[in-house]
């Protein structure tokens, strides 16, 4: 006959009770520490944020000194409040990774930064942004805001854009907003085609294309690459192949000195679209200013 289980000894009870008490105290200490850190962060944050008067002071600088073709780059990219104060005529750029945008359409870039925000790694921003940019004067401060003007050495004069001739929509490609033409490939061997007339063939002809939204990350056996081409009189000028799961905007360009106007056709084709649409544009740039 099996014996009944013995009752736990007083020593075992005390040990168990003591262990749970220690664990509860540790948890309480952790909660108190997290709460204290959160409270400290909340109390210190207002001192690091710019006031409305700070924004208005630098907005007056932009109103007086910004020129046609300028652009304002905001850092950190999520510090969107600046959009409420800058002149309506000044484009504002701010999204994840926007410091790496060459901004070739803009000869001058204003940078509005908040370098003292928590986790605002301004040094990393400068390493990504500074190459190819020349400061035009010292930074100007208003409270916690820093405003500085740069000459953009990456600027190239825009001579033609399909989006300016045919119209455009705003679409997101890998978290970045793009002004582009949206095309949904029909599938199979069929091609979606866009006809462009009187394209100046002098300079750099650049074709850009990317899959819109989260569909760019989709893939599997049923997905096939998307091919985007630019042709003239049936002759291939340049093309882009976007494999499944390829995110971001892709580009391909050629340099031409034909010095004439041509009619071009952009085509988009894939065997199995699987709900994917392409954001694209074709642009012609002159050489960078010396």
C-alpha positions as CSV (number, residue, x, y, z in Angstrom):
1,X,0.0,0.0,0.0
2,X,1.4,3.3,-1.1
3,X,2.1,5.8,1.7
4,X,0.5,9.2,1.7
5,X,2.7,12.0,0.6
6,X,4.3,13.7,3.6
7,X,3.4,17.3,4.5
8,X,6.0,19.8,3.6
9,X,8.4,20.6,6.5
10,X,8.4,24.0,8.2
11,X,11.8,24.6,6.6
12,X,10.4,24.0,3.1
13,X,7.5,26.3,3.7
14,X,9.7,29.0,5.0
15,X,12.0,28.7,2.0
16,X,9.2,28.8,-0.5
17,X,7.6,31.8,1.2
18,X,10.9,33.6,1.4
19,X,11.6,33.0,-2.3
20,X,8.2,34.4,-3.5
21,X,8.7,37.4,-1.2
22,X,12.1,38.1,-2.8
23,X,10.6,37.8,-6.3
24,X,7.8,40.2,-5.4
25,X,10.2,42.7,-4.0
26,X,12.4,42.4,-7.2
27,X,9.3,43.0,-9.4
28,X,8.3,46.0,-7.3
29,X,11.7,47.5,-7.4
30,X,11.8,47.0,-11.2
31,X,8.4,48.7,-11.6
32,X,9.5,51.6,-9.3
33,X,12.7,52.0,-11.4
34,X,10.8,52.0,-14.7
35,X,8.3,54.5,-13.3
36,X,11.0,56.8,-12.0
37,X,12.8,56.7,-15.4
38,X,9.6,57.4,-17.3
39,X,8.7,60.3,-14.9
40,X,12.2,61.7,-15.3
41,X,11.9,61.5,-19.1
42,X,8.5,63.2,-19.1
43,X,9.8,66.0,-16.8
44,X,12.9,66.7,-18.9
45,X,11.3,66.4,-22.4
46,X,9.6,69.9,-22.4
47,X,13.0,71.5,-21.9
48,X,14.2,69.8,-25.0
49,X,11.3,70.7,-27.2
50,X,11.1,74.0,-29.2
51,X,8.4,76.5,-28.4
52,X,5.9,78.0,-30.9
53,X,7.9,81.2,-30.9
54,X,11.1,79.3,-31.8
55,X,9.3,77.9,-34.9
56,X,7.9,81.3,-35.8
57,X,11.3,83.0,-35.5
58,X,13.0,80.6,-38.0
59,X,9.9,80.6,-40.2
60,X,10.4,84.4,-40.6
61,X,14.0,83.7,-41.8
62,X,12.7,81.2,-44.4
63,X,10.0,83.6,-45.5
64,X,12.7,86.3,-46.1
65,X,15.5,84.3,-47.5
66,X,14.2,81.1,-49.2
67,X,14.4,81.2,-53.0
68,X,12.5,79.3,-55.7
69,X,13.9,75.8,-56.0
70,X,14.8,75.6,-52.3
71,X,13.7,72.7,-50.1
72,X,13.5,72.2,-46.3
73,X,14.8,68.9,-44.8
74,X,13.6,68.2,-41.3
75,X,15.6,66.2,-38.8
76,X,14.6,64.0,-37.0
77,X,12.3,63.0,-39.8
78,X,9.3,62.6,-37.5
79,X,9.6,66.1,-36.1
80,X,6.7,67.1,-38.3
81,X,5.4,70.1,-36.4
82,X,7.7,72.3,-38.5
83,X,5.3,71.9,-41.4
84,X,2.8,74.1,-39.6
85,X,5.0,77.1,-39.7
86,X,7.2,77.1,-42.8
87,X,6.1,79.1,-45.9
88,X,3.6,77.2,-48.1
89,X,5.9,77.8,-51.1
90,X,8.8,75.9,-49.5
91,X,8.6,72.1,-50.0
92,X,9.3,70.1,-46.9
93,X,11.0,66.7,-46.9
94,X,11.0,64.4,-43.9
95,X,10.6,60.6,-43.8
96,X,12.6,57.6,-42.6
97,X,16.0,57.8,-44.5
98,X,15.3,61.2,-46.1
99,X,18.9,62.3,-45.2
100,X,20.1,60.0,-48.0
101,X,17.9,61.6,-50.6
102,X,20.1,63.4,-53.2
103,X,17.3,66.0,-53.7
104,X,18.7,66.6,-57.2
105,X,15.9,68.9,-58.1
106,X,16.9,71.5,-55.5
107,X,20.1,73.7,-55.7
108,X,19.8,74.7,-52.1
109,X,18.7,72.8,-49.0
110,X,17.6,74.2,-45.7
111,X,18.1,71.8,-42.8
112,X,15.9,72.3,-39.7
113,X,17.2,70.1,-37.0
114,X,16.5,69.3,-33.3
115,X,19.8,67.8,-32.3
116,X,19.1,67.7,-28.6
117,X,16.0,65.4,-28.8
118,X,16.4,62.0,-27.1
119,X,18.1,59.5,-29.4
120,X,18.6,62.2,-32.1
121,X,21.9,61.0,-33.4
122,X,22.8,64.2,-35.3
123,X,26.3,63.0,-36.0
124,X,24.9,60.0,-38.0
125,X,22.6,62.4,-39.8
126,X,25.6,64.6,-40.8
127,X,27.6,61.6,-42.0
128,X,24.8,60.6,-44.4
129,X,23.8,64.1,-45.4
130,X,27.0,66.2,-45.6
131,X,28.8,64.6,-48.6
132,X,28.1,66.7,-51.7
133,X,26.7,69.6,-49.7
134,X,28.5,72.9,-48.8
135,X,27.3,75.0,-45.9
136,X,26.3,78.6,-46.9
137,X,27.0,80.3,-43.6
138,X,26.9,79.3,-39.9
139,X,23.8,77.6,-38.3
140,X,21.2,79.9,-36.8
141,X,19.5,78.9,-33.5
142,X,16.1,79.6,-32.1
143,X,15.7,77.9,-28.8
144,X,16.2,74.2,-29.5
145,X,16.0,74.6,-33.3
146,X,18.9,74.8,-35.6
147,X,18.5,76.1,-39.1
148,X,21.3,75.9,-41.7
149,X,21.5,76.5,-45.4
150,X,23.5,74.3,-47.8
151,X,24.4,74.4,-51.4
152,X,23.5,71.0,-53.0
153,X,26.3,69.9,-55.2
154,X,24.2,66.9,-56.3
155,X,21.7,69.3,-58.0
156,X,21.1,68.8,-61.7
157,X,18.8,71.0,-63.8
158,X,15.6,69.2,-64.7
159,X,14.7,69.4,-68.4
160,X,11.8,67.0,-68.6
161,X,9.6,64.9,-66.3
162,X,6.8,62.5,-67.4
163,X,4.9,63.4,-64.3
164,X,4.9,67.0,-65.3
165,X,3.5,66.2,-68.7
166,X,1.0,63.4,-67.8
167,X,0.1,64.2,-64.2
168,X,1.0,62.3,-61.1
169,X,-0.2,60.7,-57.9
170,X,1.5,60.5,-54.5
171,X,2.5,56.9,-53.5
172,X,4.6,55.3,-50.8
173,X,7.6,53.2,-51.9
174,X,9.5,51.7,-48.9
175,X,8.2,54.4,-46.5
176,X,9.2,57.3,-48.8
177,X,6.6,59.5,-50.6
178,X,7.0,59.7,-54.4
179,X,5.3,61.8,-57.0
180,X,4.9,59.3,-59.8
181,X,2.7,57.6,-62.4
182,X,0.9,54.5,-61.1
183,X,0.8,51.5,-63.5
184,X,-0.7,48.1,-62.9
185,X,0.8,45.4,-65.3
186,X,-2.0,43.4,-67.0
187,X,-0.2,40.0,-66.6
188,X,0.9,37.4,-69.1
189,X,2.9,38.6,-72.1
190,X,0.8,41.8,-72.3
191,X,2.4,45.1,-71.5
192,X,1.0,48.3,-70.1
193,X,2.3,51.2,-72.2
194,X,2.7,55.0,-71.6
195,X,3.5,57.1,-74.6
196,X,5.7,60.3,-74.2
197,X,6.1,62.8,-76.9
198,X,8.8,65.4,-77.6
199,X,11.3,64.2,-75.0
200,X,14.5,66.2,-75.2
201,X,17.4,63.7,-75.7
202,X,20.2,65.7,-74.3
203,X,21.6,65.0,-70.9
204,X,20.9,62.1,-68.5
205,X,17.7,60.1,-69.2
206,X,16.7,58.5,-66.0
207,X,14.0,55.8,-65.6
208,X,12.8,55.2,-62.0
209,X,10.3,52.6,-60.8
210,X,9.4,50.7,-57.6
211,X,6.6,48.6,-56.3
212,X,4.0,50.5,-54.3
213,X,3.3,49.8,-50.6
214,X,3.6,46.6,-48.7
215,X,3.2,44.6,-51.9
216,X,6.9,45.2,-52.5
217,X,7.7,42.7,-49.8
218,X,5.5,40.0,-51.1
219,X,6.9,37.0,-52.8
220,X,6.6,33.3,-53.4
221,X,6.5,30.7,-56.3
222,X,3.6,32.5,-58.0
223,X,5.4,35.9,-58.2
224,X,7.4,36.9,-61.3
225,X,9.8,39.8,-61.9
226,X,8.4,43.1,-63.2
227,X,10.2,44.6,-66.1
228,X,9.9,48.3,-66.9
229,X,11.4,49.6,-70.2
230,X,11.9,52.8,-72.0
231,X,12.0,52.5,-75.7
232,X,12.3,54.8,-78.7
233,X,11.0,53.6,-82.1
234,X,11.2,50.0,-80.9
235,X,14.8,50.4,-79.7
236,X,15.5,49.7,-76.0
237,X,17.0,52.7,-74.3
238,X,17.1,51.4,-70.7
239,X,15.2,49.1,-68.4
240,X,14.6,48.0,-64.8
241,X,13.9,44.5,-63.6
242,X,12.2,44.4,-60.2
243,X,12.3,40.9,-58.7
244,X,9.8,39.8,-56.0
245,X,10.5,41.1,-52.5
246,X,12.7,44.0,-53.9
247,X,11.7,47.1,-52.0
248,X,12.6,50.7,-52.7
249,X,12.8,52.8,-55.8
250,X,15.1,51.4,-58.5
251,X,16.7,53.5,-61.2
252,X,18.5,53.2,-64.6
253,X,19.9,56.0,-66.7
254,X,21.7,56.6,-69.9
255,X,23.6,59.7,-71.1
256,X,22.8,61.0,-74.5
257,X,23.8,63.9,-76.6
258,X,21.5,63.3,-79.6
259,X,20.2,66.8,-79.2
260,X,16.8,66.1,-80.6
261,X,13.2,65.5,-79.5
262,X,12.0,61.9,-79.5
263,X,8.8,60.0,-78.8
264,X,9.3,57.4,-76.1
265,X,7.3,54.6,-74.8
266,X,7.5,53.2,-71.2
267,X,6.2,49.6,-70.8
268,X,5.5,47.5,-67.7
269,X,5.2,43.7,-67.9
270,X,5.1,40.7,-65.6
271,X,3.6,37.2,-66.1
272,X,1.8,37.2,-62.7
273,X,1.2,40.7,-61.1
274,X,-0.4,39.2,-57.9
275,X,-1.9,42.6,-57.1
276,X,1.4,44.6,-57.4
277,X,1.4,48.1,-59.0
278,X,4.4,50.2,-60.0
279,X,5.2,53.8,-59.2
280,X,7.4,55.2,-62.1
281,X,8.7,58.3,-63.8
282,X,11.0,59.2,-66.6
283,X,13.2,62.3,-66.3
284,X,15.8,64.1,-68.3
285,X,18.5,66.0,-66.3
286,X,21.2,68.3,-67.5
287,X,24.8,68.0,-66.2
288,X,25.6,69.1,-62.6
289,X,26.5,72.7,-62.3
290,X,30.2,73.3,-62.0
